[in-house]
Amino acid sequence: MTTAPLLYVCVRPQQGAAAAEYESFRSAMRIDEGRLARHDLVREPLPADAFERYSGFLIGGSPFNLTDPESTKTDAQRRLESDLERIAAHAARGEGPPALFTCYGIGVVTRLLGGRVSRAFPEDTGPVAVELTPEAAADPLFGGLANRFTALTAHKEGTESLPSGATLLAVNDACPVQAYVVGDHLYATQFHPEPTARAFTERMAVYRDDGYFEASAYDEIAAKVLAASITEPARLLRAFARHFEPAEG
């Protein structure tokens, strides 16, 4: 029989950037298109049978901010945040497929489960140092990573306090909550685990006027990104695929 695929959940309004992000996830996990489906949550609600149809969820980043006033959010953003909360709630209870929320998505999980998201912990666009906590050593996904590694970030908000029941897995000075797990099915990272350095600079070009960095500094920041060695985040995604994707039978 054929196994259920994983699902990349797009929460980016920019379709070109979303297509590139899908390819980054797929390439990082080293799986083919038949094993990673995609769904554009900006334009279409989560399918009613999503929890039966897919074996796991991978939530990409977004220019949306959870901390924006509700009055300024579009109907599409409010709806997709509700759908993301459904995915997170199922995974947190261990009732549905596992899920990995990244960047913007960590805020959705944090707020849903009672933590606090604020603008107090933004990070500049580019490479940052991430350090694993002692608890990460026993985790099936993070336990195989280097204790300290370089990852790519670009965000305006962060987790100020962990939600109840979360185990902190990765930290750094600028944004103390870089990754955590709830139970054994729900993971969240502040950093982007999927892009290569080249793919990240291409994404930077899409968002160069969105306030993540000074547009005039693009070349300088891109050079720093391209010079960075980004190895461990992709290994995290491969571990997710190995650990959670059912074997074909």
C-alpha positions in Angstrom: 0.0 0.0 0.0 1.0 3.7 -0.4 1.7 5.7 2.8 0.1 9.0 3.5 2.4 11.9 2.6 3.7 14.7 4.8 2.1 18.1 4.2 3.8 21.4 3.7 1.5 24.1 4.9 2.0 27.4 3.2 1.2 30.6 5.1 3.0 33.1 2.8 0.8 35.3 0.5 3.7 35.6 -2.0 3.3 32.5 -4.2 6.8 32.6 -5.6 8.3 32.6 -2.2 6.0 29.9 -1.1 6.9 27.6 -4.0 10.6 28.1 -3.2 10.0 27.4 0.5 8.2 24.1 -0.5 11.3 23.1 -2.5 13.6 24.0 0.3 11.7 21.8 2.7 11.6 18.9 0.2 15.2 19.2 -0.7 16.3 19.5 3.0 14.4 16.3 3.8 15.7 14.6 0.7 12.2 13.3 -0.3 10.4 13.4 -3.6 7.2 15.3 -4.4 5.1 12.3 -3.9 6.1 12.2 -0.2 5.5 15.9 0.5 2.2 17.4 -0.5 1.5 21.1 -0.3 -1.5 23.2 0.8 -1.9 27.0 0.5 -3.5 28.0 3.7 -3.6 31.7 2.8 -6.1 30.9 0.0 -7.8 27.7 1.1 -8.9 26.5 4.5 -7.5 23.3 5.9 -9.3 20.3 4.4 -11.7 18.6 6.7 -10.0 15.3 6.3 -6.4 16.7 6.7 -5.8 14.7 9.9 -6.6 11.5 8.1 -5.0 12.3 4.8 -1.5 13.3 5.9 1.1 11.7 8.1 2.6 15.0 9.4 2.6 18.7 9.0 5.4 21.2 8.2 4.4 24.8 8.7 6.5 27.4 6.9 7.3 31.0 7.7 5.3 34.1 6.9 5.4 37.9 6.8 2.4 37.9 9.1 2.9 38.7 12.8 0.9 37.1 15.5 1.2 40.2 17.7 -0.3 42.6 15.1 -3.5 44.1 16.4 -6.5 41.9 15.5 -8.2 44.9 13.9 -5.3 45.1 11.3 -5.3 41.4 10.4 -7.0 40.3 7.2 -9.8 37.7 7.2 -7.3 35.3 5.6 -4.8 35.7 8.4 -7.3 35.2 11.1 -8.7 32.1 9.4 -5.3 30.6 8.8 -4.2 31.2 12.4 -7.4 29.3 13.5 -6.5 26.4 11.2 -2.9 26.4 12.4 -4.2 26.2 16.0 -6.2 23.2 15.1 -3.1 21.4 13.8 -1.1 22.4 16.9 -3.9 21.3 19.3 -4.2 17.9 17.7 -0.4 17.4 17.8 -0.1 18.7 21.4 -2.7 16.1 22.5 -1.0 13.4 20.6 -4.3 12.8 18.8 -3.3 13.7 15.3 -0.2 13.6 13.0 3.0 15.2 14.3 3.7 18.8 13.4 6.7 21.1 13.1 6.0 24.8 13.2 8.7 27.3 12.1 9.3 31.0 12.5 5.9 32.7 12.5 4.3 29.4 13.5 6.1 29.1 16.8 4.1 32.2 17.9 0.8 30.4 17.0 1.8 27.4 19.1 3.1 29.5 22.0 -0.1 31.6 22.2 -2.4 28.7 21.8 -0.8 26.7 24.7 -0.7 29.7 27.1 2.8 31.1 26.6 3.5 34.7 25.7 4.6 36.2 22.3 6.0 39.7 22.2 8.1 42.1 20.1 10.8 41.9 22.8 12.9 39.3 21.0 13.3 40.2 17.3 16.4 39.0 15.4 18.1 40.6 12.4 18.0 38.9 9.1 20.9 36.5 8.6 23.0 33.8 10.4 22.8 33.4 14.1 24.4 31.0 16.6 22.0 28.5 18.2 22.8 26.3 21.2 21.0 23.2 22.4 19.8 22.7 25.9 20.8 19.7 28.0 17.3 18.3 27.5 17.8 18.2 23.7 20.3 15.3 24.0 17.4 12.9 24.7 15.1 14.2 22.0 14.8 12.0 18.9 15.0 14.9 16.5 17.5 17.3 18.2 19.6 14.7 19.9 21.7 14.0 16.8 22.6 17.6 16.1 25.7 19.5 17.1 25.4 21.2 20.4 26.1 24.6 18.8 25.3 25.5 15.2 24.5 28.3 12.8 20.9 28.8 11.6 19.1 31.5 9.7 16.5 33.9 11.2 14.4 37.0 10.3 11.6 37.9 12.6 10.0 40.8 14.4 8.5 38.9 17.4 9.4 35.9 19.6 8.4 33.7 22.5 8.7 35.6 25.7 7.5 32.8 28.0 7.2 29.1 27.2 3.8 27.5 27.2 3.0 25.1 29.9 4.3 21.6 29.2 6.9 22.7 26.7 10.5 21.4 26.9 13.0 24.0 25.8 15.4 22.5 23.2 17.5 25.4 21.8 18.4 29.0 22.8 20.5 32.0 21.9 21.2 35.4 23.5 19.0 37.5 21.3 16.0 35.3 21.3 16.1 32.9 24.2 13.4 30.5 22.9 14.8 29.0 19.6 13.0 25.6 19.7 10.8 23.5 22.0 8.7 20.4 22.0 5.3 19.7 23.5 4.7 16.0 24.2 6.3 13.9 21.5 4.4 15.1 18.5 4.6 19.0 18.4 7.8 20.8 17.6 8.4 24.5 17.1 11.4 26.4 16.0 12.1 30.2 15.8 14.8 29.7 13.2 14.2 28.6 9.7 15.3 24.9 9.3 14.7 24.5 5.6 16.6 27.0 3.4 20.1 26.8 2.0 22.1 30.0 2.2 21.4 30.7 -1.5 17.6 30.1 -1.1 17.6 32.4 1.9 19.1 35.3 0.0 16.5 34.7 -2.8 13.8 35.0 -0.1 15.5 38.1 1.3 15.0 39.7 -2.2 11.3 39.1 -2.0 11.0 40.7 1.4 13.7 43.4 1.1 11.1 46.2 1.5 9.1 44.6 4.3 11.1 46.0 7.3 13.2 43.0 8.2 16.4 44.9 7.2 17.4 48.1 5.4 16.9 47.5 1.7 20.2 49.2 1.0 22.0 46.6 3.1 20.8 43.7 1.0 24.2 42.9 -0.6 26.1 43.1 2.7 23.7 40.8 4.6 23.5 38.4 1.6 27.3 38.1 1.6 27.2 37.2 5.3 24.5 34.6 4.7 26.4 33.0 1.7 29.6 32.8 3.8 27.8 30.9 6.6 28.0 27.2 7.1 24.4 26.0 7.5 24.3 22.2 8.1 22.4 21.2 11.2 18.9 22.8 10.5 18.5 20.5 7.4 19.5 17.5 9.5 16.7 18.4 11.9 14.2 18.1 9.0 15.6 14.8 7.8 15.3 13.5 11.4 11.6 14.6 11.4 11.0 12.7 8.1 12.8 9.6 9.4 11.1 9.6 12.7 7.5 10.4 11.7 7.0 9.4 8.1 5.5 5.9 8.0 7.4 3.3 6.1 5.9 2.3 2.8 4.3 -1.1 3.0 
